[in-house]
Amino acid sequence: MQTLIQVVCSEKKSLRDVIAHDEKLKKFNFYVEAKQKPGRSPGWAKIHSTDTNVRGAINISWQGRLNILNCRVITKGTGKPANIIGDFMKYLLTRFSRKIESIIIVPR
């Protein structure tokens, strides 16, 4: 199953880049599996949960002109997206609530 999360931000700085280099990501049970080399547009990153009960991956990209963080949550098999989405929302709202103007979640 795929779920799209769009995060509209108030700042121009790439939230994807900030997340990909965030030292506190581990505190929220996430790690960066892969990321595109810095300076290349558009940038992307893939994060996973460190919790073995939470399956799936989140592919993150940044649209600089619009200040929108696009997150594609992908779960396969019996993996339910609610767990990884809930953990990711907790992370975003705890770490970046001042930068976030709105969050849109679209199940597909």
N, C-alpha and C positions, 0 to 999 in steps of 0.2 A: 504494500500500500504506500502511496505517496501523499504527503501533505505539504502544502506550500504555506510558509509563514513570511509575511512581509512586515518589516519594521521600518517605519518612517522616522527619520532622525532629524534633529534640529541642527546638527553640526555637519560641516563638510568633510571632516576627517573620517577616513574609512573605518567603520565599525568592524568590518571583517578583519582588517589588519590588527586592530586593537585586540579582538578576540583571539586571533591566531597567535599572538605574542603575550597573552595575559597569563601572568604567573599564578593567579588565583583560580584558573580554570580547573585545576586539580581538586581544589576545595569543593567544587560543585560536581565532582565525579565525571569530569570530561577530560579527554586528551585529544590533541591534534594528530591525526593520522598522516595527513599530507597537506601541503599547501603549495601554491604556485610561487615561483621566484618573485621577490620584491621588484617593484618598478614596472612589471608587465601588466597591461590592462586588458581585459578585466581580471582582477585577482580572484582567487577562490581558495577555499580551505575545506577540509573534511574532518569532522570531529565525531568521536564515538564516546559512549559512556564507559566508565571503568567498572560500573556495576554489572555483574554477569547476568542479573535478572532483567536488565534493560537492554533490549536488542534494537539494532538499527543504527543508522548513520545520519548525520546532518551535513549536507553540502551547502556551503555558504558562499555567496558572492555579493559584491558591492556595486551599486549603480551610483557613481559619483555625481552625475548631473542632477539626479533626483533625490539624493541622500536617502536611498532605500537599501536596506539589507534584505536580500532574498535568501531564504533558507528552505531547502528542499529536504524534508524528513522522509527517509526511505526505510521501511521495515519489510522484511520478507517472512514468508511462512506464517507461523503463529504469533509473530511479534506484533504487539499492539502499540500504536504510536502514542497513546496517552502518556505512558511513563516517560519516554524520552522527551516529549514535548513539554510535559509538566516540569521536568528538571531543567530544561533549557529556558523556559519562561521564568522560572525562579532565578536562574543565573542572570538573564538579561535584566530583569526588574530590580534585582539586588545590586548589580554592578553598574548599570547604565540608565537608571530611571530618569535622570535629569536630561539625558540626550534623546530619549524616546518620546515621540509625539503620539504615535499610534501603532497598534499591532493588529494585523489582519491574519486570521488563520483560515485557510481554504482547504478542506479535505477533498481528495480526488479519488 
